[in-house]
């Protein structure tokens, strides 16, 4: 099931940014790192939707910092694939094309199946137990920043990110390119057995690598189809608004 969000007003966005600023206000060595995390979270949870122009002065005022760390954060987010700079329009939240989404999922499938294959060869009962808890958490949350964090922790543990940091970094970069389209929304029905994290752990725990790879690929294909449906709906809506 594809979920969509409501269009937020400027005040709603400012309030959401202020809440994120309060949440991220402590524990940072630099204002720039805080600005990066706040804007990134706002993009991932849909506060700053795809295609939105990112005015540095507005972001700085909402977050309560100067414009310089905002610009540095936007440049870093451009490198992550979440923001794009246009010569005349400035920075905007990046919108993904159907072709790009299809390519991202093709590459993700190749990398994540290999990551899972390698991880299963070294799977332990202790990691399976931890994964069951993480799967339950991820399956219980429907959308937003907490869903992003829960799912990231689940897959980092599943793929043994500590042992294969380069592979995990590549997987994360591909996930980031999808932005809100997949990271901030659940594209399958919450509570559904099909394509759940719990289902994947069941076959991982059974030690059936080929079955686990099939479940993972099926899940990625299902979410890819949801992303494409979302992109098509957004394009249709944009065309209707412009007519």
N, C-alpha and C positions, 0 to 999 in steps of 0.2 A: 504494500500500500504506500503510495507516495504521499507524503505529508507536505503541506505548504504553509507558509506563514502569512500573517496579516501585514499590510503595509503600515509601517510605523511612522508617526509624525516626527517632526524635528525635535519636539520636546521629549517625546518618548525615547528617541535615540540619545539625547543629551542625558536624560535621567539614567538610562542603561549604562552609558559610559561612566557616569559618576559612580554608579554602584560598583562597576568593575574597578574603577580607580580606588575606591575604598577597600575592596577585597584584596587588591594587589599593592596596597599602600606601604606595606612593611616588608622588610627582609631583602630589599634590592640593593645591590652595590652601586647601581647607576640609575638615573632617571630614564635614560634611553632604554635600558632593559625593561623597565616597568612599562614605558610607553609601547614598546613592541608587544609585550604580552597582552596589554589591554586592547590594543587595536586588533591583534590577531584573534583574541577571544570574541571580540565584537563582530568580526567577519564570520567566524565559524558558527556563532550562535544566531546569525541572521540580523543582528542589530544594524550592521552595515551591509546591506544586500548587494548582490552582484550588479555591476553597472553603476553603482552610486559614486558620485564625485566626492573625493575626500579632501575637504578644505582644511588646510593645516591650522588656520586660525580658529576655526570652529572646534576642531579636535582638541587643540591646546586649551581653549577656554573650558570645554566640557570636562577634560581630565584634570585641569588645574595646574598645567605646566607651561613652559615656554614652547615656541614653535620649533626651535632647533632639534630637540630630541624627537619631536614628531616627524620631522623630515628624515632623520636618521632611521627611525623605525619604519617609515614607508619605503625607504630604499632597501632595507633588509627584507621587508615583506614582498617587495618586487622580486628579489632574488629567490624567495620561497615560492613564487608563482601565485601569490594571493592578491597582489596589487600590480597594476600596469600604469605606466606613465605615458601620457599623450603630449605631444609638443605644445598644443594650444589649450587643452582641457585640463592639464595637470594630472594628478593621481586619481585613479578610480579602482574600485573593487573589481577584480578580474572576473569576467564572465566566460564560461567555458563553452566551446562548440561541441556539437555531437561527435564530430570526427576526432577531436582531441580527447573527449571522454572515452570513446571506443579504444583509442590507442593506449590511453592510460590503463584501462582495465586489461588490455591484452598484456602489457608489460607487468602489471601487478600480478596477474595470474601466473606468468612464468616465474617471477621472483618468489612469490609467496608459496607456491607449490614446492619449489626447491628448498625454501627456508623450512617448511613444515617437514619435508622428507628428512632433512639433516637433523632437525630437532627431535623427531620421533626416534631416531636411532640412539639418542642419548636420553630419552625420557625416563623420569624417575617417578615412583609413587608419590613422593613429596611434591613434585611439581604438578602432577595431575590433581592432587588435593587442592593446591593453591589455585590452579586453573578453574576448578569447579566453583570455588568461591567467587573468583573474578567473573566467570561466565554468568553466574546468578545475578551479580551486580549489574553487569552490562545488559542483560536481558530484562531487568526490572526498570531500567530508565528509558524514557521514550525519546528524548531529544535534548539538545542544548549542550552547554559546556561540560556538565557532569557526564553526559553520555560520551562525549569526545574523550574525556580523561579515562573513563572506565574501559572503553574499548581499546584505547591506546595501551593501557596497562595490561589488558588481557593478551593482546597480540605480541607485545614485547616479551611477555613471559612465555607464551606459546612458542615463539620463534627463537627463544633464548638470545635476546638482543645483546646481552653482555658478552656472550661468546662470539657473536658475529656482528660487531657494531657497524661495519661497512655495509653489509647486506641490509641491516635494519635501517640505516640512514637512507639508503636508496628507496626502500619501501615507504618510509615516512615522507620522503620528498614527493613521491608519486601520489600518496594520499593527500598531501597538502595542496597539490595542484587542483584537486577536486573542490577545495573550499567548502562552502556551505552545502553544496549539492549533495554531499554524502557525509561529511564529518559532523555537521550539526543536526542532521535529520535522520531518523530511523526510516529506512525505505522498505522495511517489511513490517508486518503488523506486530506490535508488542504482544508478547505472550504466545505467539504462534510457535508451534514446534518446528515447522519447516524453517530452515536457514537460521536457526538460533545458535548462539554460542554454545549452549549446553549440548545440543545435538553433536556438534563437532567434537566436544570433549568426550562424549560417550564412545565415539569410534577411536579417538586417540587413546583413551584408557584401555580399550580392547586390544590395542597393539596392531590394528589392521591399517597399515600405512596406505594401501591403495584405496580403501574405503574412505579414509580421512581425506585423501587428496581429491576424491570425487565430491565429497561433501563441501570441501573448501571451494572447489571450482564452481560447483552449482551455486553456492552462496554468492561468489563474486559475480557470476553471470546474472543472477537475480537482481543484485543491487545495481549492476551496470544498466540493466533494462529499466530500473526505476529512475536512475539518473537521466537516462535518455528521454524517458517519458516526461520528466520534470523540465528538461531543457526544451522539449517540443512545446509543452504547455506554456512556458515562459515566452517563447518566440511567438506563439499564437496570440498571447495576451498583449505583447508589445506591438504586434501588427495591428490588432484591434484598436489599441489606444492611439495609434498613429493614423488610423483611417478617418 
